[in-house]
């Protein structure tokens, strides 16, 4: 029997697409094996959000080619579009499949070709191997064109998956035993606008909450300026809609936000967070911040720290700015490494303080935890939790103590 192995880099969307390819190859009779054991075919699903991510994928392709010289390597993902020729130059790489042709990967070669190119939404899943929470990709591409981001150039314009198709896939996942579904996309907030000229995200969430056996629906990421009152009201009224929002800030300074071509200012961002906090009890608000963007001064950075303090994020993902060829920001003068490193250190310290402060709000309070493995899981507000319970069970527990921003439960109760 022919064997296949997958090596996946990058975001939730890539993880979803690798799972879809995994199921498709299995349907064709290929047996999956761990990547380090040797396979007849390797599928590298790459990321190109930074130069470092692309370089990591190239190194992985070279290592596999050296270690398994008789293997056939297929490269796909975002770096397949941005660095096609570089991958083709690596011995062992037989195919480099661009993003808009990924939907045809693993298809039955005996089928007659048609005039219709396979769509990326031809990929679907019925399980999510190695995960307790299942990601459900409902959107691809992005129209935002932020000055630091290459992704719109490699994934193209925003496209939405038909609502009924998304609901049907969710039904299959629930049937496979998944209790939490995480809606994901490259630009999730645009979901439905190309189909119905409006956001269909609240409609989709409501439809998923109508599925029997589903304990939770969570959003992966959303732009603050796309956070509708309808979505907030749904979160406030439906306990199975996780009171957690990941709202990328990127910078708390208006000059830097304009240079990044973000579509909000700091006051608008804070107002969006305030609207959530007014309707939803103790919402978990997480974010992304880039430190050291070209032109960022000490004053700009202090403004970012101030916004983070006022919002009180429960978690901050911090990225030192990395120049990405092909983006408009790459033409701007870069800041010294030592400056970015110092700002990273200061924001990390603040992030740890804010996470600890947020977690302590739940001392001696009951929380709901989806157990993932070895007694570790996440609460409905996306706090990492340590609790007794079998994997893929939802338990309620009283928070006994907090350590480094993680909560520890006692006397769990089955949900």
Secondary structure, 3 states (H helix, E strand, C coil): CCEEEEEECCCHHHHHHHHHHHHHHHHCCCEECCHHHCCCEEEEEECCCCHHHHHHHHHHHHHHHHHCCCCEEEEEEHHHHHCHHHHHCCCCEEEECCHHHHHHCCCCCCCCCCCCCCCHHHCCCCCCCCCCCEEEEEEECCCCCCCCCCHHHHHCCCEECCHHHHHHHHHHHHHCCCCEEEEEECCHHHCCHHHHCCCCHHHHHHHHHCCCCCCEEEECCCCHHHCCHHHHHHHHHCCCECCEEECCCECCCHHHHHHHCCCCCHHHHHHHHHHHHHHCCCCEEEEEEEECCCCCCHHHHHHHHHHHHHHCCCEEEEEECCCCCCCHHHHCCCCCHHHHHHHHHHHHHHHHHHHHHHHHCCCCCEEEEEEEECCEEEECCCCEEECCCCCCCEEEEEEEEEECCEEEEEEEEEC
